[in-house]
Protein backbone atom coordinates (compact mmCIF):
# COMPACT_ATOMS: atom_id res chain seq x y z
CA UNK A 1 0.00 0.00 0.00
CA UNK A 2 1.15 3.51 -0.78
CA UNK A 3 1.35 5.95 2.08
CA UNK A 4 -1.12 8.76 1.21
CA UNK A 5 1.35 11.52 2.04
CA UNK A 6 3.73 10.19 -0.65
CA UNK A 7 1.12 9.75 -3.39
CA UNK A 8 2.01 13.01 -5.12
CA UNK A 9 5.56 11.67 -5.60
CA UNK A 10 4.31 8.35 -6.99
CA UNK A 11 3.46 7.34 -10.53
CA UNK A 12 -0.32 7.81 -10.84
CA UNK A 13 -0.98 5.25 -13.57
CA UNK A 14 -3.55 2.66 -12.52
CA UNK A 15 -5.36 4.72 -9.89
CA UNK A 16 -9.08 5.40 -10.10
CA UNK A 17 -9.50 9.16 -10.27
CA UNK A 18 -12.19 11.75 -9.73
CA UNK A 19 -11.90 15.39 -10.81
CA UNK A 20 -13.49 18.75 -10.15
CA UNK A 21 -12.67 21.88 -12.17
CA UNK A 22 -11.11 24.67 -10.14
CA UNK A 23 -12.94 27.38 -12.05
CA UNK A 24 -16.46 26.19 -11.18
CA UNK A 25 -16.91 26.86 -7.49
CA UNK A 26 -20.67 26.18 -7.60
CA UNK A 27 -20.14 22.68 -8.95
CA UNK A 28 -18.93 20.94 -5.81
CA UNK A 29 -19.23 17.32 -6.93
CA UNK A 30 -16.27 15.26 -8.07
CA UNK A 31 -16.86 13.48 -11.37
CA UNK A 32 -15.62 9.93 -11.94
CA UNK A 33 -13.07 10.29 -14.73
CA UNK A 34 -11.98 6.65 -14.77
CA UNK A 35 -8.59 4.99 -14.49
CA UNK A 36 -5.39 6.90 -15.16
CA UNK A 37 -3.73 5.21 -18.14
CA UNK A 38 -0.96 7.70 -18.85
CA UNK A 39 0.61 10.76 -17.34
CA UNK A 40 2.53 13.52 -19.05
CA UNK A 41 4.14 16.59 -17.57
CA UNK A 42 0.96 18.68 -17.65
CA UNK A 43 -1.84 16.18 -18.29
CA UNK A 44 -3.52 13.10 -16.89
CA UNK A 45 -4.93 10.77 -19.53
CA UNK A 46 -7.79 8.61 -18.31
CA UNK A 47 -10.03 5.90 -19.69
CA UNK A 48 -13.63 5.22 -18.73
CA UNK A 49 -16.00 3.02 -20.74
CA UNK A 50 -13.49 2.87 -23.64
CA UNK A 51 -13.43 6.68 -23.84
CA UNK A 52 -10.05 8.33 -23.44
CA UNK A 53 -9.96 11.87 -22.05
CA UNK A 54 -7.18 14.30 -21.20
CA UNK A 55 -7.20 16.57 -18.17
CA UNK A 56 -4.84 19.49 -17.64
CA UNK A 57 -3.43 19.01 -14.15
CA UNK A 58 -3.31 22.65 -13.07
CA UNK A 59 -6.99 23.27 -13.93
CA UNK A 60 -8.46 20.52 -11.72
CA UNK A 61 -8.63 19.23 -8.20
CA UNK A 62 -8.17 15.46 -8.26
CA UNK A 63 -9.31 12.79 -5.84
CA UNK A 64 -7.54 9.43 -6.09
CA UNK A 65 -8.90 6.17 -4.72
CA UNK A 66 -6.25 4.30 -2.75
CA UNK A 67 -7.08 0.64 -2.03
CA UNK A 68 -6.89 -0.46 1.60
CA UNK A 69 -5.20 -3.86 1.65
CA UNK A 70 -4.57 -4.04 5.40
CA UNK A 71 -8.14 -4.37 6.59
CA UNK A 72 -11.66 -4.72 5.28
CA UNK A 73 -12.42 -1.07 5.84
CA UNK A 74 -13.29 1.25 3.00
CA UNK A 75 -10.68 2.50 0.58
CA UNK A 76 -8.92 5.81 1.11
CA UNK A 77 -9.57 8.89 -1.00
CA UNK A 78 -6.84 11.46 -1.32
CA UNK A 79 -7.64 14.94 -2.63
CA UNK A 80 -4.81 16.73 -4.43
CA UNK A 81 -4.56 20.17 -6.01
CA UNK A 82 -3.57 19.66 -9.63
CA UNK A 83 -0.70 22.14 -9.38
CA UNK A 84 0.95 19.85 -6.79
CA UNK A 85 1.32 17.03 -9.33
CA UNK A 86 2.46 19.09 -12.35
CA UNK A 87 5.69 17.67 -13.73
CA UNK A 88 7.08 14.35 -14.79
CA UNK A 89 6.62 11.51 -12.27
CA UNK A 90 10.34 10.77 -12.25
CA UNK A 91 11.14 14.38 -11.37
CA UNK A 92 8.61 14.35 -8.52
CA UNK A 93 10.32 11.26 -7.14
CA UNK A 94 13.74 12.90 -7.43
CA UNK A 95 12.52 15.94 -5.51
CA UNK A 96 11.31 13.66 -2.70
CA UNK A 97 14.73 12.02 -2.49
CA UNK A 98 16.40 15.44 -2.37
CA UNK A 99 14.07 16.59 0.41
CA UNK A 100 14.83 13.50 2.47
CA UNK A 101 18.55 13.90 1.85
CA UNK A 102 18.51 17.56 2.88
CA UNK A 103 16.72 16.81 6.18
CA UNK A 104 19.74 14.98 7.60
N, C-alpha and C positions, 0 to 999 in steps of 0.2 A: 504494500500500500504506500502511496505517496503522501508524505506529510503535507497538509494543506498550505502551510506557510512557504513551502518550496515549489508550489505548483507553477508560479510565474516563471521559474527558472527551468522548468521541465519542457520537453517536447509535448505539444498539445494534441498530436495526432492520435485518434482513437477515442477521445473523450466525447461524451454526449454534451452538447452545448445549447444554451439558451441565450437570447440576445434582446437588448432593449436599446433603441436609439437614444443618444444623449440629447438630441435636439427637441424631442417630444416629451416634455415634462408631464403633460396630462396623461399620456399613455403609460401607465405604470406597470403593465403586465409584461413579463418576459415571454418571448415567443420561442417555441421549440424550433431550432434551426437544424437539428440533426446531428450527425457524427462528423467530427473534424477529420477530413481526409488528407488535407495538405495545409501547409503553413508557409507563407512567404514573409518577407520582412514587414510588410504593411497590411497583409490580408490574411484572413482565415477562410479556407475553402471547405465548405461543408456539403454533405449529401443527405437528403431526406426523400424517401419515396422515389429514388432514381432521378431526382432533380439536384443538380449541382449549383450552388450559389456561392458568391464571394462577398465577404463582409470586410470593410475597411476597419482595421482595429481601433483607430483613434476616434471613430465616430460612434462607437457602441460601448455599452456596459455588458459584459459577458458573465454568465453563470455556468460553471462547469459542474457536472455530476461526477463525484468521486465515489467509486464503489467501496463499501465497507466490508472487508474480508474477515475482520477479526470477530465480529459478532453478528447476530441476526437482526441488529437494529437497522434503521433506515440508512440509505446512502447519504453522504455529505454533499452539500452544494456550496461551492465557493464562488463568491461574486468578485469580479475583477474589473477595474477600469481598463478600457482598451489601451489607453496610453501607457499603462504599466507593462504591457506585453508586446509593444512595438519593437521590432528588431528580429534578427535571426535567432532561432533557438540556441544555436551553438554559442553565439555571443552573449546571450543571457546567462548561460551556464558558466562561461568564462568570468563574467562579472561576479557571479556568486563565489567562485573560487578565489577571486582577488579580494573580495570582502572578507572572506574567512581568513585568508592569509594575512590581511592587514590588521585583523583584530589581535593577533598574537603579540 
